[in-house]
Amino acid sequence: MRAVRITVRVRPGASRTRVGGRWGDGEVLGVSVGALAVDGAATAAVCAAVADAFAVRPREVSPVSGERSRTKVLEGDVDADAGRRTLEELLSR
């Protein structure tokens, strides 16, 4: 396993959790979570949702930067090749 970095754009307070779609022109993954951006709840929900999407344990995904921002960089313990394929699939949704 190797750490893979994923940039996400968060939509807190959504009606349902969703991981997928491209935000902007780059490789920024859209993530919607029901948790509000209060006391780190949205960040924790985003980490859990991304972990689920990449089929790893929630503790294997953590924020690297942007904990208080809608745009975050997450790091996950994901196989590099499998992680890249999963990211491409999620971005194309």
JOJO-V762338 format. One record per pair of residues at least 12 apart in sequence whose ideal C-beta (glycine too) atoms are under 10 Angstrom apart, sorted by the first residue. I is the first residue (numbers start at 1). J is the second residue. D is the distance in Angstrom with one decimal. If there is no record, write none. Layout:
{{I;J;D} {I;J;D}}
//
This chain:
{{1;56;8.9} {1;60;8.4} {1;76;9.3} {1;77;4.8} {1;78;6.9} {1;79;6.1} {1;80;8.6} {1;82;9.9} {1;83;9.5} {2;76;9.7} {2;77;7.7} {2;78;7.7} {2;79;7.1} {2;80;5.0} {2;81;9.7} {2;83;8.4} {3;60;9.4} {3;62;9.5} {3;64;9.2} {3;75;5.0} {3;76;6.9} {3;77;6.1} {3;78;7.9} {3;80;8.9} {3;83;9.4} {4;54;8.2} {4;56;9.9} {4;61;9.6} {4;74;8.9} {4;75;7.1} {4;76;5.3} {4;77;8.0} {4;78;4.7} {4;79;8.2} {4;80;6.1} {4;81;9.9} {4;82;9.2} {4;83;4.2} {4;84;7.6} {4;86;9.3} {4;87;7.8} {5;64;6.6} {5;65;9.6} {5;73;5.8} {5;74;7.1} {5;75;5.4} {5;76;8.0} {5;83;9.6} {6;27;8.6} {6;28;9.0} {6;29;6.1} {6;31;9.5} {6;50;6.6} {6;53;9.6} {6;54;8.2} {6;61;8.3} {6;64;9.4} {6;72;8.8} {6;73;7.3} {6;74;4.9} {6;75;7.7} {6;76;6.5} {6;78;8.7} {6;83;8.0} {6;86;9.5} {6;87;6.4} {6;90;9.1} {7;23;8.9} {7;24;9.7} {7;26;7.4} {7;27;6.7} {7;28;4.9} {7;29;6.9} {7;64;9.6} {7;65;9.4} {7;66;8.6} {7;71;6.8} {7;72;7.3} {7;73;5.3} {7;74;7.8} {7;87;9.9} {8;23;8.1} {8;28;6.7} {8;29;4.8} {8;30;7.3} {8;31;4.8} {8;46;6.3} {8;47;9.6} {8;49;9.2} {8;50;6.7} {8;63;9.5} {8;66;8.6} {8;70;8.9} {8;71;7.3} {8;72;5.3} {8;73;7.9} {8;74;6.1} {8;90;9.9} {9;21;9.2} {9;22;9.2} {9;23;3.8} {9;24;7.4} {9;28;5.1} {9;29;7.3} {9;30;5.5} {9;31;7.1} {9;32;9.7} {9;46;9.9} {9;66;9.7} {9;69;9.5} {9;70;6.0} {9;71;5.3} {9;72;8.1} {10;23;9.4} {10;29;9.8} {10;30;8.4} {10;31;5.4} {10;32;7.7} {10;33;6.8} {10;35;9.6} {10;37;7.8} {10;42;6.0} {10;43;7.9} {10;45;8.8} {10;46;5.4} {10;49;9.6} {10;66;8.7} {10;69;8.3} {10;70;4.9} {10;71;7.5} {10;72;6.4} {11;23;9.1} {11;30;7.1} {11;31;7.1} {11;32;4.3} {11;33;7.3} {11;37;10.0} {11;42;9.1} {11;46;9.7} {11;70;7.6} {12;31;9.5} {12;32;8.1} {12;33;5.9} {12;34;8.1} {12;35;6.1} {12;36;5.6} {12;37;4.4} {12;38;8.7} {12;41;8.1} {12;42;4.0} {12;43;9.1} {12;45;7.9} {12;46;8.4} {12;70;7.7} {13;32;8.8} {13;33;8.0} {13;34;7.0} {13;35;7.6} {13;36;5.2} {13;37;7.6} {13;38;9.8} {13;42;8.0} {14;31;9.1} {14;32;3.6} {14;33;6.1} {14;34;5.8} {14;35;9.0} {14;42;9.8} {14;45;9.8} {15;32;8.2} {15;34;7.1} {16;32;7.0} {16;33;8.9} {16;34;6.7} {17;31;8.1} {17;32;6.4} {17;33;5.2} {17;34;6.1} {17;35;8.8} {17;45;7.1} {17;46;9.1} {17;48;8.5} {17;49;5.1} {17;52;8.5} {17;53;9.8} {18;30;7.7} {18;31;7.3} {18;32;4.4} {18;33;8.3} {18;34;10.0} {18;49;8.0} {18;53;9.6} {18;93;8.7} {19;31;5.2} {19;32;8.0} {19;33;9.1} {19;46;8.7} {19;49;5.2} {19;50;6.1} {19;51;9.8} {19;52;7.5} {19;53;4.2} {19;54;8.9} {19;86;9.9} {19;90;6.0} {19;93;8.3} {20;32;9.1} {20;53;7.7} {20;89;8.4} {20;90;4.8} {20;91;7.6} {20;92;8.2} {20;93;3.3} {21;90;7.8} {21;91;7.2} {21;92;8.5} {21;93;5.4} {22;90;8.9} {22;91;4.8} {22;92;7.7} {22;93;8.5} {23;70;9.4} {23;71;8.2} {23;91;9.3} {24;71;9.2} {26;91;9.7} {27;87;7.2} {27;88;8.8} {27;91;6.3} {28;71;7.0} {28;72;9.8} {28;73;9.9} {28;91;8.5} {29;50;7.8} {29;53;8.7} {29;72;10.0} {29;74;9.1} {29;87;6.8} {29;90;5.7} {29;91;6.1} {29;93;9.4} {30;90;8.7} {30;91;8.6} {30;93;8.6} {31;45;8.7} {31;46;5.2} {31;47;9.6} {31;49;5.8} {31;50;6.5} {31;53;8.5} {31;70;9.7} {31;72;8.6} {31;74;9.3} {31;90;9.3} {32;45;9.7} {32;46;9.3} {32;49;8.4} {33;45;3.9} {33;46;5.6} {33;47;9.7} {33;48;8.4} {33;49;5.9} {33;50;9.9} {34;49;9.8} {35;48;9.3} {35;49;9.6} {37;68;8.1} {37;69;9.5} {37;70;8.0} {40;63;9.1} {40;67;6.9} {40;68;8.4} {42;67;9.7} {42;68;9.7} {42;70;8.8} {42;72;9.5} {43;62;9.6} {43;63;5.8} {43;66;8.5} {43;67;5.4} {43;68;8.1} {43;69;9.4} {43;72;6.9} {43;74;9.2} {44;58;8.4} {44;63;9.3} {45;58;9.9} {46;61;8.6} {46;63;8.1} {46;67;10.0} {46;70;9.9} {46;72;6.7} {46;74;7.4} {47;59;8.8} {47;60;9.2} {47;61;4.6} {47;62;6.4} {47;63;6.7} {47;72;9.0} {47;74;6.5} {47;75;9.9} {47;76;8.8} {48;61;7.7} {49;61;9.1} {50;72;9.5} {50;74;5.9} {50;76;6.9} {50;78;9.8} {50;86;10.0} {50;87;10.0} {50;90;9.0} {51;74;9.1} {51;76;7.0} {51;77;9.6} {51;78;9.2} {53;76;9.8} {53;86;7.0} {53;87;9.2} {53;89;9.3} {53;90;6.1} {54;74;9.7} {54;76;5.8} {54;77;9.4} {54;78;5.2} {54;79;9.5} {54;82;8.2} {54;83;6.3} {54;86;5.4} {54;87;8.2} {54;90;8.6} {55;78;8.4} {55;82;8.4} {55;83;9.9} {55;86;7.7} {56;76;6.1} {56;77;6.3} {56;78;5.9} {56;79;9.4} {56;82;9.9} {56;83;9.1} {56;86;10.0} {57;76;9.9} {57;77;8.5} {59;77;9.0} {60;75;9.1} {60;76;5.9} {60;77;4.2} {60;78;7.5} {61;74;5.6} {61;75;7.3} {61;76;4.4} {61;77;7.8} {61;78;8.4} {62;74;6.8} {62;75;5.8} {62;76;7.9} {62;77;9.2} {63;75;7.8}}
//
